[in-house]
Amino acid sequence: QLMPDKKVVILSNGVHLNHREIYQAMNLLDERMIKVDAGNEKVLKAVNQPLVRANLTKLTAGCRKLKDVIIQSLFVHGAVDNTQLSDVEEWLEIIGIINPKEVHLVTLDRIPSQPYLKKVDEDTLYTISSRLKRKLQIQGTVFT
């Protein structure tokens, strides 16, 4: 009411999207962004270190209940690396199932809470974005 020209946007890890009241409330907002950083459980847990039980099946199903969902994906190197071809292919499968309106590709821009994670270079993000566009016809926007 105070700022009708401003959008209300949420960025979520999506772990509670299986609750109807959560996804219904999120669908009332102007934009919904959900973090999906991996295409398999092992990498998801290593990158995100969730404090609650999280799995890709629930996350994927929850994302599909959201209208015009935007996916934000963090890519990293180090002891955990989700940029290898096999990891990117698994991630693309999950993105294809979700079918978001767009994907935001990011890397670290601050010191991570897990010291074994390292920033990826811009070229890597653009390569992943290109694969996303070629394989799924989904726009990937790189943020560095």
C-alpha positions as CSV (number, residue, x, y, z in Angstrom):
1,Q,0.0,0.0,0.0
2,L,2.8,2.4,0.8
3,M,4.8,1.7,-2.3
4,P,2.6,0.3,-5.0
5,D,5.2,0.7,-7.7
6,K,7.7,-1.6,-5.9
7,K,7.8,-5.3,-6.5
8,V,7.7,-7.8,-3.6
9,V,10.2,-10.6,-4.3
10,I,11.2,-13.6,-2.3
11,L,14.4,-15.7,-2.5
12,S,14.0,-19.1,-0.8
13,N,15.8,-22.4,-0.5
14,G,12.4,-24.0,-1.2
15,V,12.6,-26.6,1.5
16,H,9.0,-25.9,2.7
17,L,7.3,-25.7,-0.7
18,N,5.5,-28.9,0.1
19,H,3.3,-26.9,2.5
20,R,0.2,-25.5,0.7
21,E,0.1,-22.3,2.7
22,I,3.7,-21.6,1.8
23,Y,3.4,-22.0,-2.0
24,Q,0.0,-20.3,-2.1
25,A,1.5,-17.3,-0.2
26,M,4.5,-17.2,-2.5
27,N,2.2,-17.2,-5.5
28,L,0.7,-13.9,-4.2
29,L,4.1,-12.1,-4.5
30,D,5.4,-10.3,-7.6
31,E,8.3,-12.7,-8.1
32,R,9.5,-16.0,-6.7
33,M,13.1,-17.1,-6.8
34,I,14.2,-20.5,-5.6
35,K,17.8,-21.7,-5.1
36,V,18.6,-24.9,-7.0
37,D,22.4,-25.4,-6.9
38,A,22.7,-29.0,-7.9
39,G,21.2,-31.9,-9.8
40,N,21.9,-34.6,-7.3
41,E,21.5,-35.0,-3.5
42,K,25.2,-35.4,-2.7
43,V,26.2,-32.1,-4.3
44,L,23.0,-30.3,-3.0
45,K,24.0,-31.2,0.6
46,A,27.6,-30.4,0.1
47,V,27.0,-26.9,-1.4
48,N,24.0,-25.9,0.7
49,Q,24.6,-27.7,4.0
50,P,20.9,-27.5,4.8
51,L,19.8,-27.3,8.4
52,V,16.6,-29.2,7.7
53,R,16.1,-32.4,5.7
54,A,16.0,-31.3,2.0
55,N,15.8,-33.4,-1.2
56,L,15.5,-32.6,-4.9
57,T,12.3,-34.5,-5.4
58,K,10.4,-32.3,-2.9
59,L,12.2,-29.2,-4.1
60,T,11.3,-29.9,-7.8
61,A,7.7,-30.7,-7.0
62,G,7.4,-27.5,-4.9
63,C,8.9,-25.4,-7.6
64,R,6.4,-26.7,-10.1
65,K,3.6,-25.3,-7.9
66,L,4.9,-21.8,-8.3
67,K,3.8,-19.6,-11.1
68,D,6.6,-17.9,-13.2
69,V,9.3,-19.2,-10.9
70,I,12.9,-18.0,-11.3
71,I,15.7,-20.3,-10.3
72,Q,18.9,-19.0,-8.8
73,S,21.9,-21.3,-9.1
74,L,25.2,-21.0,-7.3
75,F,28.2,-22.6,-9.0
76,V,31.5,-23.2,-7.2
77,H,34.9,-24.9,-7.4
78,G,36.9,-26.5,-4.7
79,A,36.3,-29.6,-2.6
80,V,32.8,-29.4,-4.0
81,D,32.6,-28.6,-7.7
82,N,29.2,-28.4,-9.4
83,T,30.6,-27.2,-12.7
84,Q,31.8,-30.5,-14.1
85,L,29.9,-31.7,-17.2
86,S,28.1,-34.6,-15.4
87,D,27.0,-32.2,-12.6
88,V,25.8,-29.6,-15.1
89,E,23.9,-32.3,-17.1
90,E,22.2,-33.5,-13.9
91,W,21.4,-29.9,-12.9
92,L,19.9,-29.3,-16.4
93,E,17.6,-32.3,-15.9
94,I,16.2,-30.7,-12.7
95,I,15.9,-27.3,-14.4
96,G,14.0,-29.0,-17.3
97,I,11.6,-30.6,-14.9
98,I,10.9,-27.3,-13.0
99,N,10.7,-25.3,-16.3
100,P,11.3,-21.9,-14.8
101,K,10.7,-18.7,-16.7
102,E,14.4,-17.9,-16.3
103,V,17.5,-18.9,-14.4
104,H,20.0,-16.6,-12.6
105,L,23.6,-18.0,-12.6
106,V,25.8,-16.8,-9.8
107,T,29.0,-17.6,-8.0
108,L,30.5,-16.5,-4.7
109,D,30.9,-12.8,-4.2
110,R,31.9,-12.9,-0.5
111,I,33.9,-15.2,1.8
112,P,31.9,-18.4,2.0
113,S,30.8,-20.1,5.2
114,Q,32.4,-23.2,3.9
115,P,36.1,-22.4,3.3
116,Y,36.5,-25.2,0.8
117,L,34.3,-23.4,-1.8
118,K,35.9,-21.2,-4.4
119,K,34.4,-18.7,-6.9
120,V,34.1,-19.8,-10.5
121,D,35.2,-17.5,-13.4
122,E,32.7,-15.6,-15.6
123,D,33.4,-17.8,-18.6
124,T,32.2,-20.9,-16.7
125,L,28.9,-19.3,-15.9
126,Y,28.4,-18.2,-19.5
127,T,29.2,-21.7,-20.7
128,I,26.6,-23.1,-18.4
129,S,24.1,-20.4,-19.5
130,S,24.8,-21.4,-23.1
131,R,24.1,-25.1,-22.4
132,L,20.9,-24.1,-20.6
133,K,19.7,-22.1,-23.6
134,R,20.7,-24.8,-26.2
135,K,19.3,-27.7,-24.3
136,L,16.1,-26.3,-22.7
137,Q,15.5,-23.0,-24.5
138,I,15.5,-21.2,-21.1
139,Q,17.2,-17.9,-20.6
140,G,20.1,-17.9,-18.2
141,T,21.3,-14.6,-16.9
142,V,24.8,-14.4,-15.5
143,F,25.5,-12.3,-12.4
144,T,29.1,-11.7,-11.3
